[in-house]
Amino acid sequence: DNKNGQPADVIIAKGNQSALVDCKVCENNVFPLIRMEENQINAMKKWLYCGNAYAAFALKLDDDIRIIDYETLMKLRNLGTKSLDEEDIRRYSLPFAAWKEQF
């Protein structure tokens, strides 16, 4: 149930920071933005509105896991972007290891 289902796969807490993260596997290293489900968008919006630090999607490419923040994806979507190819994903995201170090 995409409309009423769980809004994210992982909640991460470290120190005084928290993150709401949904995980997606990218077929052929492409992420169609339509895969951002309504309940996920609403949950992430509310998560940030309530003062939490970070909402993001973890995107699994063939050889990498990348973290792209919710706000970046929403800006791209609002500009009319329909999907991100591998080059786009790498441009707008961080490798998981680098993201984990700064979190």
C-alpha positions as a Markdown table, in Angstrom:
| # | Residue | x | y | z |
|---|---|---|---|---|
| 1 | Asp | 0.0 | 0.0 | 0.0 |
| 2 | Asn | 2.1 | 2.9 | -1.3 |
| 3 | Lys | -0.3 | 5.6 | 0.1 |
| 4 | Asn | -0.6 | 4.3 | 3.7 |
| 5 | Gly | 2.5 | 2.0 | 4.0 |
| 6 | Gln | 5.6 | 2.6 | 6.0 |
| 7 | Pro | 7.2 | 5.9 | 5.2 |
| 8 | Ala | 10.9 | 4.9 | 5.4 |
| 9 | Asp | 13.1 | 1.9 | 5.9 |
| 10 | Val | 15.6 | 3.3 | 8.4 |
| 11 | Ile | 15.7 | 5.8 | 11.2 |
| 12 | Ile | 19.3 | 6.7 | 12.2 |
| 13 | Ala | 20.2 | 8.5 | 15.4 |
| 14 | Lys | 23.7 | 9.5 | 16.5 |
| 15 | Gly | 24.4 | 12.1 | 19.1 |
| 16 | Asn | 21.8 | 14.9 | 18.7 |
| 17 | Gln | 21.2 | 14.1 | 15.0 |
| 18 | Ser | 18.7 | 11.9 | 13.3 |
| 19 | Ala | 17.9 | 10.8 | 9.8 |
| 20 | Leu | 14.9 | 9.2 | 8.1 |
| 21 | Val | 16.1 | 7.1 | 5.2 |
| 22 | Asp | 14.3 | 5.1 | 2.5 |
| 23 | Cys | 16.3 | 2.6 | 0.5 |
| 24 | Lys | 15.8 | 2.0 | -3.2 |
| 25 | Val | 17.5 | -0.4 | -5.6 |
| 26 | Cys | 18.1 | 1.3 | -9.0 |
| 27 | Glu | 17.4 | -0.9 | -11.9 |
| 28 | Asn | 20.0 | -0.2 | -14.7 |
| 29 | Asn | 21.4 | 2.5 | -12.4 |
| 30 | Val | 18.3 | 4.7 | -13.0 |
| 31 | Phe | 16.1 | 6.2 | -10.3 |
| 32 | Pro | 12.6 | 7.3 | -11.6 |
| 33 | Leu | 11.4 | 10.0 | -9.2 |
| 34 | Ile | 7.9 | 8.4 | -9.4 |
| 35 | Arg | 9.4 | 5.8 | -7.0 |
| 36 | Met | 9.2 | 8.5 | -4.3 |
| 37 | Glu | 5.9 | 7.5 | -2.8 |
| 38 | Glu | 3.3 | 9.9 | -1.5 |
| 39 | Asn | 3.5 | 8.6 | 2.0 |
| 40 | Gln | 7.4 | 8.9 | 2.0 |
| 41 | Ile | 7.2 | 12.5 | 0.7 |
| 42 | Asn | 4.7 | 13.4 | 3.4 |
| 43 | Ala | 6.6 | 11.6 | 6.2 |
| 44 | Met | 9.9 | 13.3 | 5.2 |
| 45 | Lys | 8.3 | 16.7 | 4.9 |
| 46 | Lys | 6.8 | 16.3 | 8.4 |
| 47 | Trp | 10.1 | 14.8 | 9.7 |
| 48 | Leu | 12.0 | 17.9 | 8.7 |
| 49 | Tyr | 9.1 | 20.3 | 9.8 |
| 50 | Cys | 9.3 | 18.8 | 13.3 |
| 51 | Gly | 13.0 | 19.8 | 13.6 |
| 52 | Asn | 14.8 | 16.6 | 12.6 |
| 53 | Ala | 18.0 | 17.1 | 10.8 |
| 54 | Tyr | 18.0 | 14.9 | 7.7 |
| 55 | Ala | 15.7 | 13.0 | 5.4 |
| 56 | Ala | 17.2 | 11.1 | 2.5 |
| 57 | Phe | 17.0 | 8.2 | 0.0 |
| 58 | Ala | 19.8 | 5.5 | -0.1 |
| 59 | Leu | 20.1 | 4.5 | -3.8 |
| 60 | Lys | 21.8 | 1.2 | -4.6 |
| 61 | Leu | 23.6 | 1.3 | -7.9 |
| 62 | Asp | 25.3 | -1.8 | -9.4 |
| 63 | Asp | 28.5 | -1.1 | -7.5 |
| 64 | Asp | 27.8 | 1.6 | -5.0 |
| 65 | Ile | 25.3 | 2.9 | -2.4 |
| 66 | Arg | 24.7 | 6.6 | -2.7 |
| 67 | Ile | 22.8 | 9.0 | -0.3 |
| 68 | Ile | 20.7 | 11.8 | -1.8 |
| 69 | Asp | 18.8 | 14.1 | 0.5 |
| 70 | Tyr | 15.0 | 14.5 | 0.2 |
| 71 | Glu | 15.2 | 18.3 | -0.4 |
| 72 | Thr | 17.5 | 17.9 | -3.4 |
| 73 | Leu | 15.2 | 15.2 | -4.9 |
| 74 | Met | 12.1 | 17.5 | -4.4 |
| 75 | Lys | 13.9 | 20.4 | -6.0 |
| 76 | Leu | 14.7 | 18.3 | -9.0 |
| 77 | Arg | 11.2 | 16.9 | -9.2 |
| 78 | Asn | 9.7 | 20.4 | -9.0 |
| 79 | Leu | 11.9 | 21.4 | -11.9 |
| 80 | Gly | 10.3 | 18.7 | -14.0 |
| 81 | Thr | 13.0 | 16.0 | -13.7 |
| 82 | Lys | 11.4 | 12.6 | -14.2 |
| 83 | Ser | 14.4 | 10.3 | -13.4 |
| 84 | Leu | 18.0 | 10.4 | -12.5 |
| 85 | Asp | 20.6 | 8.3 | -14.4 |
| 86 | Glu | 23.8 | 7.1 | -12.9 |
| 87 | Glu | 25.6 | 10.4 | -13.8 |
| 88 | Asp | 22.9 | 12.4 | -12.1 |
| 89 | Ile | 22.8 | 10.2 | -9.0 |
| 90 | Arg | 26.6 | 10.5 | -8.6 |
| 91 | Arg | 26.4 | 14.3 | -9.1 |
| 92 | Tyr | 23.7 | 15.0 | -6.6 |
| 93 | Ser | 24.6 | 12.4 | -3.9 |
| 94 | Leu | 27.3 | 11.3 | -1.6 |
| 95 | Pro | 28.8 | 7.8 | -1.3 |
| 96 | Phe | 27.5 | 6.1 | 1.7 |
| 97 | Ala | 30.9 | 6.0 | 3.4 |
| 98 | Ala | 31.4 | 9.7 | 3.0 |
| 99 | Trp | 27.8 | 10.5 | 4.2 |
| 100 | Lys | 28.3 | 8.3 | 7.2 |
| 101 | Glu | 31.5 | 10.1 | 8.2 |
| 102 | Gln | 29.8 | 13.5 | 8.1 |
| 103 | Phe | 26.6 | 12.3 | 9.9 |
